[in-house]
Amino acid sequence: MWSWILASVGICGIALVGLVRREGWLVLIVNEALWVVYAVTTRQYGFILMAATYLVIYVYSFRKWGERQDS
């Protein structure tokens, strides 16, 4: 069930980004952190690499969007 919830939150985050809403990146960042917790809790360690990679990309993108808004 948790994987379904996390997948749904991720889809919502992507939808927000598609609507050019910066908070979509925040939803995605929190979601990936929760995926890491899920991976450790369920001992599905392969998800950690995926979540960590996405997390880095989302943090980078969030920062870039902030720079564009400030200029």
Backbone hydrogen bonds, N-H to C=O, Kabsch-Sander energy under -0.5 kcal/mol:
donor,donor_aa,acceptor,acceptor_aa,energy
5,I,1,M,-2.0
6,L,2,W,-2.9
7,A,3,S,-2.3
8,S,4,W,-2.2
9,V,5,I,-2.4
10,G,6,L,-2.2
11,I,7,A,-2.2
12,C,8,S,-2.2
13,G,9,V,-2.4
14,I,10,G,-2.4
15,A,11,I,-2.4
16,L,12,C,-2.3
17,V,13,G,-2.2
18,G,14,I,-2.5
19,L,15,A,-1.3
20,V,17,V,-2.0
21,R,16,L,-2.2
22,R,20,V,-0.6
24,G,21,R,-1.8
25,W,22,R,-1.5
26,L,22,R,-0.8
27,V,23,E,-2.3
28,L,24,G,-2.2
29,I,25,W,-2.4
30,V,26,L,-2.5
31,N,27,V,-2.4
32,E,28,L,-2.3
33,A,29,I,-1.9
34,L,30,V,-2.1
35,W,31,N,-1.9
36,V,32,E,-1.8
37,V,33,A,-1.7
38,Y,34,L,-2.7
39,A,35,W,-2.8
40,V,36,V,-2.4
41,T,37,V,-2.7
42,T,38,Y,-2.6
43,R,39,A,-0.5
43,R,40,V,-0.6
44,Q,39,A,-2.2
45,Y,43,R,-0.7
47,F,44,Q,-1.8
48,I,45,Y,-1.2
49,L,45,Y,-0.7
50,M,46,G,-1.2
51,A,47,F,-3.1
52,A,48,I,-2.9
53,T,49,L,-2.3
54,Y,50,M,-2.5
55,L,51,A,-2.7
56,V,52,A,-2.2
57,I,53,T,-2.0
58,Y,54,Y,-2.9
59,V,55,L,-2.5
60,Y,56,V,-2.3
61,S,57,I,-2.5
62,F,58,Y,-2.6
63,R,59,V,-2.3
64,K,60,Y,-2.3
65,W,61,S,-2.5
66,G,62,F,-1.8
67,E,63,R,-2.0
68,R,64,K,-2.0
69,Q,65,W,-1.9
70,D,66,G,-1.7
71,S,67,E,-1.0
